[in-house]
Amino acid sequence: MTIVKPAEPRTIDLLVASGVTMDTWSLPAELDEIKNGRPITHDDLLEFHDKLHDNSSWNEALSHLLDG
């Protein structure tokens, strides 16, 4: 079972010494990117979902990209 909790360095040393595996991670760089445009809405998600399930929408969008 994976458990995530903050711990003091001494506690971490004791846990690792007793056989607990430790994994370190950092926040993704995308969190520091400047956000432009309006936030995504529920309607945007529904429209995207519909386009994912409609092959003609993908073909039409792709043809617009290829036509330049």
PDB file of N, CA, C and O in Angstrom:
ATOM      1  N   MET A   1       0.851  -1.168   0.000  1.00  0.00           N
ATOM      2  CA  MET A   1       0.000   0.000   0.000  1.00  0.00           C
ATOM      3  C   MET A   1       0.900   1.235   0.000  1.00  0.00           C
ATOM      4  O   MET A   1       1.894   1.284   0.724  1.00  0.00           O
ATOM      5  N   THR A   2       0.550   2.218  -0.805  1.00  0.00           N
ATOM      6  CA  THR A   2       1.302   3.467  -0.865  1.00  0.00           C
ATOM      7  C   THR A   2       0.688   4.478   0.087  1.00  0.00           C
ATOM      8  O   THR A   2      -0.523   4.698   0.092  1.00  0.00           O
ATOM      9  N   ILE A   3       1.546   5.088   0.892  1.00  0.00           N
ATOM     10  CA  ILE A   3       1.107   6.129   1.816  1.00  0.00           C
ATOM     11  C   ILE A   3       1.999   7.341   1.591  1.00  0.00           C
ATOM     12  O   ILE A   3       3.220   7.212   1.502  1.00  0.00           O
ATOM     13  N   VAL A   4       1.389   8.515   1.501  1.00  0.00           N
ATOM     14  CA  VAL A   4       2.141   9.747   1.301  1.00  0.00           C
ATOM     15  C   VAL A   4       1.894  10.662   2.486  1.00  0.00           C
ATOM     16  O   VAL A   4       0.755  11.025   2.779  1.00  0.00           O
ATOM     17  N   LYS A   5       2.980  11.035   3.172  1.00  0.00           N
ATOM     18  CA  LYS A   5       2.895  11.938   4.313  1.00  0.00           C
ATOM     19  C   LYS A   5       4.183  12.741   4.393  1.00  0.00           C
ATOM     20  O   LYS A   5       5.246  12.256   4.006  1.00  0.00           O
ATOM     21  N   PRO A   6       4.093  13.978   4.898  1.00  0.00           N
ATOM     22  CA  PRO A   6       5.326  14.722   5.124  1.00  0.00           C
ATOM     23  C   PRO A   6       6.079  14.108   6.311  1.00  0.00           C
ATOM     24  O   PRO A   6       5.468  13.566   7.232  1.00  0.00           O
ATOM     25  N   ALA A   7       7.412  14.202   6.274  1.00  0.00           N
ATOM     26  CA  ALA A   7       8.206  13.633   7.373  1.00  0.00           C
ATOM     27  C   ALA A   7       9.510  14.400   7.529  1.00  0.00           C
ATOM     28  O   ALA A   7      10.042  14.945   6.563  1.00  0.00           O
ATOM     29  N   GLU A   8      10.005  14.435   8.720  1.00  0.00           N
ATOM     30  CA  GLU A   8      11.294  15.047   9.020  1.00  0.00           C
ATOM     31  C   GLU A   8      12.408  14.170   8.440  1.00  0.00           C
ATOM     32  O   GLU A   8      12.231  12.958   8.313  1.00  0.00           O
ATOM     33  N   PRO A   9      13.543  14.762   8.089  1.00  0.00           N
ATOM     34  CA  PRO A   9      14.653  13.974   7.536  1.00  0.00           C
ATOM     35  C   PRO A   9      15.058  12.793   8.416  1.00  0.00           C
ATOM     36  O   PRO A   9      15.375  11.725   7.893  1.00  0.00           O
ATOM     37  N   ARG A  10      15.057  12.961   9.735  1.00  0.00           N
ATOM     38  CA  ARG A  10      15.424  11.864  10.651  1.00  0.00           C
ATOM     39  C   ARG A  10      14.451  10.698  10.523  1.00  0.00           C
ATOM     40  O   ARG A  10      14.859   9.537  10.511  1.00  0.00           O
ATOM     41  N   THR A  11      13.179  11.011  10.430  1.00  0.00           N
ATOM     42  CA  THR A  11      12.155   9.976  10.282  1.00  0.00           C
ATOM     43  C   THR A  11      12.329   9.244   8.958  1.00  0.00           C
ATOM     44  O   THR A  11      12.199   8.022   8.891  1.00  0.00           O
ATOM     45  N   ILE A  12      12.621   9.992   7.917  1.00  0.00           N
ATOM     46  CA  ILE A  12      12.840   9.376   6.601  1.00  0.00           C
ATOM     47  C   ILE A  12      14.036   8.439   6.657  1.00  0.00           C
ATOM     48  O   ILE A  12      13.969   7.318   6.152  1.00  0.00           O
ATOM     49  N   ASP A  13      15.124   8.884   7.264  1.00  0.00           N
ATOM     50  CA  ASP A  13      16.312   8.033   7.390  1.00  0.00           C
ATOM     51  C   ASP A  13      15.993   6.734   8.116  1.00  0.00           C
ATOM     52  O   ASP A  13      16.452   5.669   7.705  1.00  0.00           O
ATOM     53  N   LEU A  14      15.217   6.809   9.187  1.00  0.00           N
ATOM     54  CA  LEU A  14      14.844   5.607   9.941  1.00  0.00           C
ATOM     55  C   LEU A  14      13.971   4.671   9.112  1.00  0.00           C
ATOM     56  O   LEU A  14      14.164   3.456   9.135  1.00  0.00           O
ATOM     57  N   LEU A  15      13.031   5.222   8.395  1.00  0.00           N
ATOM     58  CA  LEU A  15      12.140   4.393   7.571  1.00  0.00           C
ATOM     59  C   LEU A  15      12.913   3.696   6.456  1.00  0.00           C
ATOM     60  O   LEU A  15      12.724   2.503   6.215  1.00  0.00           O
ATOM     61  N   VAL A  16      13.784   4.444   5.777  1.00  0.00           N
ATOM     62  CA  VAL A  16      14.576   3.861   4.688  1.00  0.00           C
ATOM     63  C   VAL A  16      15.510   2.794   5.242  1.00  0.00           C
ATOM     64  O   VAL A  16      15.685   1.744   4.625  1.00  0.00           O
ATOM     65  N   ALA A  17      16.110   3.053   6.402  1.00  0.00           N
ATOM     66  CA  ALA A  17      17.013   2.072   7.017  1.00  0.00           C
ATOM     67  C   ALA A  17      16.279   0.791   7.391  1.00  0.00           C
ATOM     68  O   ALA A  17      16.880  -0.282   7.435  1.00  0.00           O
ATOM     69  N   SER A  18      14.978   0.902   7.661  1.00  0.00           N
ATOM     70  CA  SER A  18      14.208  -0.291   8.037  1.00  0.00           C
ATOM     71  C   SER A  18      13.599  -0.991   6.827  1.00  0.00           C
ATOM     72  O   SER A  18      12.875  -1.975   6.981  1.00  0.00           O
ATOM     73  N   GLY A  19      13.888  -0.486   5.606  1.00  0.00           N
ATOM     74  CA  GLY A  19      13.436  -1.190   4.412  1.00  0.00           C
ATOM     75  C   GLY A  19      12.316  -0.530   3.631  1.00  0.00           C
ATOM     76  O   GLY A  19      11.903  -1.044   2.592  1.00  0.00           O
ATOM     77  N   VAL A  20      11.817   0.595   4.109  1.00  0.00           N
ATOM     78  CA  VAL A  20      10.751   1.292   3.379  1.00  0.00           C
ATOM     79  C   VAL A  20      11.377   1.958   2.154  1.00  0.00           C
ATOM     80  O   VAL A  20      12.422   2.602   2.256  1.00  0.00           O
ATOM     81  N   THR A  21      10.734   1.799   0.998  1.00  0.00           N
ATOM     82  CA  THR A  21      11.266   2.442  -0.203  1.00  0.00           C
ATOM     83  C   THR A  21      10.773   3.885  -0.263  1.00  0.00           C
ATOM     84  O   THR A  21       9.636   4.190   0.096  1.00  0.00           O
ATOM     85  N   MET A  22      11.658   4.757  -0.725  1.00  0.00           N
ATOM     86  CA  MET A  22      11.328   6.170  -0.815  1.00  0.00           C
ATOM     87  C   MET A  22      11.379   6.600  -2.271  1.00  0.00           C
ATOM     88  O   MET A  22      12.270   6.198  -3.020  1.00  0.00           O
ATOM     89  N   ASP A  23      10.424   7.411  -2.658  1.00  0.00           N
ATOM     90  CA  ASP A  23      10.385   7.947  -4.002  1.00  0.00           C
ATOM     91  C   ASP A  23      10.222   9.453  -3.879  1.00  0.00           C
ATOM     92  O   ASP A  23       9.370   9.918  -3.122  1.00  0.00           O
ATOM     93  N   THR A  24      11.010  10.214  -4.599  1.00  0.00           N
ATOM     94  CA  THR A  24      10.876  11.668  -4.581  1.00  0.00           C
ATOM     95  C   THR A  24      10.295  12.130  -5.902  1.00  0.00           C
ATOM     96  O   THR A  24      10.493  11.493  -6.936  1.00  0.00           O
ATOM     97  N   TRP A  25       9.585  13.231  -5.862  1.00  0.00           N
ATOM     98  CA  TRP A  25       8.976  13.772  -7.062  1.00  0.00           C
ATOM     99  C   TRP A  25       8.903  15.287  -6.923  1.00  0.00           C
ATOM    100  O   TRP A  25       9.075  15.845  -5.839  1.00  0.00           O
ATOM    101  N   SER A  26       8.645  15.927  -8.046  1.00  0.00           N
ATOM    102  CA  SER A  26       8.485  17.381  -8.043  1.00  0.00           C
ATOM    103  C   SER A  26       7.251  17.731  -8.865  1.00  0.00           C
ATOM    104  O   SER A  26       6.759  16.932  -9.662  1.00  0.00           O
ATOM    105  N   LEU A  27       6.776  18.933  -8.649  1.00  0.00           N
ATOM    106  CA  LEU A  27       5.589  19.372  -9.372  1.00  0.00           C
ATOM    107  C   LEU A  27       5.922  19.557 -10.850  1.00  0.00           C
ATOM    108  O   LEU A  27       7.051  19.922 -11.179  1.00  0.00           O
ATOM    109  N   PRO A  28       4.970  19.315 -11.745  1.00  0.00           N
ATOM    110  CA  PRO A  28       5.241  19.455 -13.182  1.00  0.00           C
ATOM    111  C   PRO A  28       5.523  20.910 -13.554  1.00  0.00           C
ATOM    112  O   PRO A  28       4.958  21.831 -12.964  1.00  0.00           O
ATOM    113  N   ALA A  29       6.397  21.105 -14.530  1.00  0.00           N
ATOM    114  CA  ALA A  29       6.786  22.444 -14.981  1.00  0.00           C
ATOM    115  C   ALA A  29       5.593  23.221 -15.533  1.00  0.00           C
ATOM    116  O   ALA A  29       5.600  24.452 -15.518  1.00  0.00           O
ATOM    117  N   GLU A  30       4.575  22.522 -16.016  1.00  0.00           N
ATOM    118  CA  GLU A  30       3.396  23.189 -16.581  1.00  0.00           C
ATOM    119  C   GLU A  30       2.701  24.091 -15.565  1.00  0.00           C
ATOM    120  O   GLU A  30       2.012  25.037 -15.948  1.00  0.00           O
ATOM    121  N   LEU A  31       2.872  23.811 -14.289  1.00  0.00           N
ATOM    122  CA  LEU A  31       2.238  24.650 -13.268  1.00  0.00           C
ATOM    123  C   LEU A  31       2.815  26.057 -13.253  1.00  0.00           C
ATOM    124  O   LEU A  31       2.154  26.989 -12.794  1.00  0.00           O
ATOM    125  N   ASP A  32       4.041  26.227 -13.749  1.00  0.00           N
ATOM    126  CA  ASP A  32       4.677  27.545 -13.793  1.00  0.00           C
ATOM    127  C   ASP A  32       4.410  28.291 -15.092  1.00  0.00           C
ATOM    128  O   ASP A  32       4.805  29.449 -15.225  1.00  0.00           O
ATOM    129  N   GLU A  33       3.745  27.649 -16.055  1.00  0.00           N
ATOM    130  CA  GLU A  33       3.481  28.298 -17.331  1.00  0.00           C
ATOM    131  C   GLU A  33       2.404  29.366 -17.184  1.00  0.00           C
ATOM    132  O   GLU A  33       1.495  29.254 -16.362  1.00  0.00           O
ATOM    133  N   ILE A  34       2.536  30.409 -18.010  1.00  0.00           N
ATOM    134  CA  ILE A  34       1.533  31.471 -18.034  1.00  0.00           C
ATOM    135  C   ILE A  34       0.292  30.955 -18.745  1.00  0.00           C
ATOM    136  O   ILE A  34       0.383  30.397 -19.839  1.00  0.00           O
ATOM    137  N   LYS A  35      -0.852  31.139 -18.132  1.00  0.00           N
ATOM    138  CA  LYS A  35      -2.120  30.677 -18.709  1.00  0.00           C
ATOM    139  C   LYS A  35      -2.734  31.806 -19.519  1.00  0.00           C
ATOM    140  O   LYS A  35      -2.966  32.894 -18.991  1.00  0.00           O
ATOM    141  N   ASN A  36      -3.000  31.558 -20.798  1.00  0.00           N
ATOM    142  CA  ASN A  36      -3.653  32.526 -21.674  1.00  0.00           C
ATOM    143  C   ASN A  36      -5.026  32.000 -22.052  1.00  0.00           C
ATOM    144  O   ASN A  36      -5.248  30.790 -22.089  1.00  0.00           O
ATOM    145  N   GLY A  37      -5.935  32.905 -22.330  1.00  0.00           N
ATOM    146  CA  GLY A  37      -7.258  32.496 -22.778  1.00  0.00           C
ATOM    147  C   GLY A  37      -8.208  32.274 -21.615  1.00  0.00           C
ATOM    148  O   GLY A  37      -7.865  32.416 -20.441  1.00  0.00           O
ATOM    149  N   ARG A  38      -9.395  31.926 -22.001  1.00  0.00           N
ATOM    150  CA  ARG A  38     -10.435  31.714 -20.984  1.00  0.00           C
ATOM    151  C   ARG A  38     -10.319  30.310 -20.399  1.00  0.00           C
ATOM    152  O   ARG A  38      -9.782  29.412 -21.046  1.00  0.00           O
ATOM    153  N   PRO A  39     -10.819  30.115 -19.183  1.00  0.00           N
ATOM    154  CA  PRO A  39     -10.796  28.772 -18.602  1.00  0.00           C
ATOM    155  C   PRO A  39     -11.703  27.813 -19.380  1.00  0.00           C
ATOM    156  O   PRO A  39     -12.676  28.234 -20.006  1.00  0.00           O
ATOM    157  N   ILE A  40     -11.375  26.531 -19.331  1.00  0.00           N
ATOM    158  CA  ILE A  40     -12.199  25.513 -19.985  1.00  0.00           C
ATOM    159  C   ILE A  40     -13.498  25.362 -19.190  1.00  0.00           C
ATOM    160  O   ILE A  40     -13.487  25.306 -17.960  1.00  0.00           O
ATOM    161  N   THR A  41     -14.598  25.300 -19.907  1.00  0.00           N
ATOM    162  CA  THR A  41     -15.899  25.158 -19.257  1.00  0.00           C
ATOM    163  C   THR A  41     -16.411  23.722 -19.385  1.00  0.00           C
ATOM    164  O   THR A  41     -15.841  22.908 -20.112  1.00  0.00           O
ATOM    165  N   HIS A  42     -17.469  23.437 -18.683  1.00  0.00           N
ATOM    166  CA  HIS A  42     -18.110  22.129 -18.775  1.00  0.00           C
ATOM    167  C   HIS A  42     -18.589  21.886 -20.200  1.00  0.00           C
ATOM    168  O   HIS A  42     -18.483  20.774 -20.717  1.00  0.00           O
ATOM    169  N   ASP A  43     -19.114  22.929 -20.832  1.00  0.00           N
ATOM    170  CA  ASP A  43     -19.568  22.804 -22.226  1.00  0.00           C
ATOM    171  C   ASP A  43     -18.408  22.470 -23.166  1.00  0.00           C
ATOM    172  O   ASP A  43     -18.577  21.696 -24.108  1.00  0.00           O
ATOM    173  N   ASP A  44     -17.225  23.054 -22.911  1.00  0.00           N
ATOM    174  CA  ASP A  44     -16.050  22.732 -23.721  1.00  0.00           C
ATOM    175  C   ASP A  44     -15.711  21.247 -23.615  1.00  0.00           C
ATOM    176  O   ASP A  44     -15.394  20.602 -24.615  1.00  0.00           O
ATOM    177  N   LEU A  45     -15.779  20.715 -22.407  1.00  0.00           N
ATOM    178  CA  LEU A  45     -15.482  19.297 -22.200  1.00  0.00           C
ATOM    179  C   LEU A  45     -16.496  18.404 -22.898  1.00  0.00           C
ATOM    180  O   LEU A  45     -16.134  17.388 -23.491  1.00  0.00           O
ATOM    181  N   LEU A  46     -17.756  18.782 -22.828  1.00  0.00           N
ATOM    182  CA  LEU A  46     -18.788  17.999 -23.515  1.00  0.00           C
ATOM    183  C   LEU A  46     -18.585  18.028 -25.027  1.00  0.00           C
ATOM    184  O   LEU A  46     -18.737  17.005 -25.695  1.00  0.00           O
ATOM    185  N   GLU A  47     -18.242  19.200 -25.569  1.00  0.00           N
ATOM    186  CA  GLU A  47     -18.001  19.317 -27.010  1.00  0.00           C
ATOM    187  C   GLU A  47     -16.797  18.469 -27.419  1.00  0.00           C
ATOM    188  O   GLU A  47     -16.834  17.792 -28.446  1.00  0.00           O
ATOM    189  N   PHE A  48     -15.731  18.503 -26.620  1.00  0.00           N
ATOM    190  CA  PHE A  48     -14.542  17.698 -26.900  1.00  0.00           C
ATOM    191  C   PHE A  48     -14.887  16.209 -26.859  1.00  0.00           C
ATOM    192  O   PHE A  48     -14.449  15.444 -27.718  1.00  0.00           O
ATOM    193  N   HIS A  49     -15.662  15.807 -25.874  1.00  0.00           N
ATOM    194  CA  HIS A  49     -16.097  14.408 -25.754  1.00  0.00           C
ATOM    195  C   HIS A  49     -16.866  13.986 -27.006  1.00  0.00           C
ATOM    196  O   HIS A  49     -16.626  12.912 -27.558  1.00  0.00           O
ATOM    197  N   ASP A  50     -17.779  14.829 -27.442  1.00  0.00           N
ATOM    198  CA  ASP A  50     -18.567  14.509 -28.646  1.00  0.00           C
ATOM    199  C   ASP A  50     -17.664  14.372 -29.871  1.00  0.00           C
ATOM    200  O   ASP A  50     -17.855  13.466 -30.682  1.00  0.00           O
ATOM    201  N   LYS A  51     -16.684  15.266 -30.011  1.00  0.00           N
ATOM    202  CA  LYS A  51     -15.787  15.198 -31.161  1.00  0.00           C
ATOM    203  C   LYS A  51     -14.911  13.951 -31.120  1.00  0.00           C
ATOM    204  O   LYS A  51     -14.572  13.402 -32.169  1.00  0.00           O
ATOM    205  N   LEU A  52     -14.544  13.501 -29.935  1.00  0.00           N
ATOM    206  CA  LEU A  52     -13.756  12.280 -29.828  1.00  0.00           C
ATOM    207  C   LEU A  52     -14.517  11.069 -30.346  1.00  0.00           C
ATOM    208  O   LEU A  52     -13.919  10.122 -30.858  1.00  0.00           O
ATOM    209  N   HIS A  53     -15.832  11.103 -30.211  1.00  0.00           N
ATOM    210  CA  HIS A  53     -16.651   9.961 -30.610  1.00  0.00           C
ATOM    211  C   HIS A  53     -17.302  10.122 -31.978  1.00  0.00           C
ATOM    212  O   HIS A  53     -18.091   9.274 -32.395  1.00  0.00           O
ATOM    213  N   ASP A  54     -16.974  11.206 -32.677  1.00  0.00           N
ATOM    214  CA  ASP A  54     -17.554  11.458 -33.992  1.00  0.00           C
ATOM    215  C   ASP A  54     -16.418  11.502 -35.022  1.00  0.00           C
ATOM    216  O   ASP A  54     -15.702  12.498 -35.121  1.00  0.00           O
ATOM    217  N   ASN A  55     -16.261  10.424 -35.779  1.00  0.00           N
ATOM    218  CA  ASN A  55     -15.163  10.333 -36.749  1.00  0.00           C
ATOM    219  C   ASN A  55     -15.215  11.433 -37.797  1.00  0.00           C
ATOM    220  O   ASN A  55     -14.169  11.892 -38.258  1.00  0.00           O
ATOM    221  N   SER A  56     -16.402  11.861 -38.181  1.00  0.00           N
ATOM    222  CA  SER A  56     -16.489  12.893 -39.216  1.00  0.00           C
ATOM    223  C   SER A  56     -15.892  14.209 -38.728  1.00  0.00           C
ATOM    224  O   SER A  56     -15.307  14.947 -39.521  1.00  0.00           O
ATOM    225  N   SER A  57     -16.029  14.519 -37.433  1.00  0.00           N
ATOM    226  CA  SER A  57     -15.446  15.747 -36.884  1.00  0.00           C
ATOM    227  C   SER A  57     -13.934  15.717 -36.994  1.00  0.00           C
ATOM    228  O   SER A  57     -13.311  16.722 -37.334  1.00  0.00           O
ATOM    229  N   TRP A  58     -13.339  14.556 -36.704  1.00  0.00           N
ATOM    230  CA  TRP A  58     -11.882  14.427 -36.791  1.00  0.00           C
ATOM    231  C   TRP A  58     -11.421  14.557 -38.232  1.00  0.00           C
ATOM    232  O   TRP A  58     -10.433  15.235 -38.512  1.00  0.00           O
ATOM    233  N   ASN A  59     -12.130  13.911 -39.146  1.00  0.00           N
ATOM    234  CA  ASN A  59     -11.756  13.987 -40.561  1.00  0.00           C
ATOM    235  C   ASN A  59     -11.859  15.418 -41.079  1.00  0.00           C
ATOM    236  O   ASN A  59     -10.997  15.873 -41.831  1.00  0.00           O
ATOM    237  N   GLU A  60     -12.899  16.115 -40.684  1.00  0.00           N
ATOM    238  CA  GLU A  60     -13.087  17.496 -41.119  1.00  0.00           C
ATOM    239  C   GLU A  60     -11.989  18.397 -40.552  1.00  0.00           C
ATOM    240  O   GLU A  60     -11.427  19.217 -41.278  1.00  0.00           O
ATOM    241  N   ALA A  61     -11.685  18.254 -39.281  1.00  0.00           N
ATOM    242  CA  ALA A  61     -10.639  19.065 -38.649  1.00  0.00           C
ATOM    243  C   ALA A  61      -9.293  18.785 -39.284  1.00  0.00           C
ATOM    244  O   ALA A  61      -8.515  19.709 -39.525  1.00  0.00           O
ATOM    245  N   LEU A  62      -9.009  17.527 -39.557  1.00  0.00           N
ATOM    246  CA  LEU A  62      -7.736  17.163 -40.167  1.00  0.00           C
ATOM    247  C   LEU A  62      -7.623  17.709 -41.583  1.00  0.00           C
ATOM    248  O   LEU A  62      -6.556  18.179 -41.979  1.00  0.00           O
ATOM    249  N   SER A  63      -8.700  17.655 -42.347  1.00  0.00           N
ATOM    250  CA  SER A  63      -8.660  18.168 -43.710  1.00  0.00           C
ATOM    251  C   SER A  63      -8.413  19.675 -43.722  1.00  0.00           C
ATOM    252  O   SER A  63      -7.729  20.177 -44.614  1.00  0.00           O
ATOM    253  N   HIS A  64      -8.961  20.408 -42.744  1.00  0.00           N
ATOM    254  CA  HIS A  64      -8.716  21.850 -42.638  1.00  0.00           C
ATOM    255  C   HIS A  64      -7.237  22.113 -42.352  1.00  0.00           C
ATOM    256  O   HIS A  64      -6.660  23.058 -42.890  1.00  0.00           O
ATOM    257  N   LEU A  65      -6.634  21.295 -41.524  1.00  0.00           N
ATOM    258  CA  LEU A  65      -5.220  21.465 -41.219  1.00  0.00           C
ATOM    259  C   LEU A  65      -4.346  21.177 -42.441  1.00  0.00           C
ATOM    260  O   LEU A  65      -3.372  21.885 -42.694  1.00  0.00           O
ATOM    261  N   LEU A  66      -4.698  20.143 -43.189  1.00  0.00           N
ATOM    262  CA  LEU A  66      -3.897  19.760 -44.339  1.00  0.00           C
ATOM    263  C   LEU A  66      -4.062  20.730 -45.512  1.00  0.00           C
ATOM    264  O   LEU A  66      -3.143  20.915 -46.309  1.00  0.00           O
ATOM    265  N   ASP A  67      -5.242  21.344 -45.606  1.00  0.00           N
ATOM    266  CA  ASP A  67      -5.486  22.295 -46.687  1.00  0.00           C
ATOM    267  C   ASP A  67      -4.729  23.604 -46.469  1.00  0.00           C
ATOM    268  O   ASP A  67      -4.521  24.375 -47.406  1.00  0.00           O
ATOM    269  N   GLY A  68      -4.324  23.841 -45.235  1.00  0.00           N
ATOM    270  CA  GLY A  68      -3.482  24.986 -44.947  1.00  0.00           C
ATOM    271  C   GLY A  68      -4.236  26.169 -44.511  1.00  0.00           C
ATOM    272  O   GLY A  68      -3.642  27.212 -44.234  1.00  0.00           O
TER     273      GLY A  68
END
